[in-house]
Amino acid sequence: MTNLRYSQLDELSWPLMNKFYRAHQSSMKAVRDAQLWVARREEIVAALCLRPVAGGFWLTGLFVDPACREQGIAAQLIAEAVKGVEAPVWLFCHPDLRGFYERRGFSFDTTLPYAMAERLSRYARSKPMIAMGLEPRPT
């Protein structure tokens, strides 16, 4: 995919991310206390939030414009967002997405901090959900 730029949004630009989510009828929302990452040409075509939590980061809100899927955009956006992270990164996803995240270095057999385990337990009551983690790469 040519002409794509991957970058972190500055704090004042977080409404652009919510506008992107709303334009695609996504229930996801940008979180103010997170790093907000996007892929864009002129407009945003993919987004994710990397939120600090006790002991690491929580990756949430990954969404790619349906017209731009299957082009490696999500994989590259994740790679850019976690590139300089020196702490574990966790995410919750539907079990069907396990292979996608494993190909990006995440593992299913992750140990979650207590607060994240509690949150997963609550989420898993209403829909199938698994936790995955990415350990920081040694420098």
Secondary structure as GFF3:
##gff-version 3
##sequence-region A 1 139
A	DSSP	beta_strand	5	9	.	.	.	ID=ss1
A	DSSP	three_ten_helix	11	13	.	.	.	ID=ss2
A	DSSP	alpha_helix	14	23	.	.	.	ID=ss3
A	DSSP	beta_strand	35	40	.	.	.	ID=ss4
A	DSSP	beta_strand	44	53	.	.	.	ID=ss5
A	DSSP	beta_strand	56	64	.	.	.	ID=ss6
A	DSSP	three_ten_helix	66	68	.	.	.	ID=ss7
A	DSSP	alpha_helix	73	82	.	.	.	ID=ss8
A	DSSP	beta_strand	89	93	.	.	.	ID=ss9
A	DSSP	three_ten_helix	95	97	.	.	.	ID=ss10
A	DSSP	alpha_helix	98	102	.	.	.	ID=ss11
A	DSSP	alpha_helix	114	124	.	.	.	ID=ss12
A	DSSP	beta_strand	130	134	.	.	.	ID=ss13
###
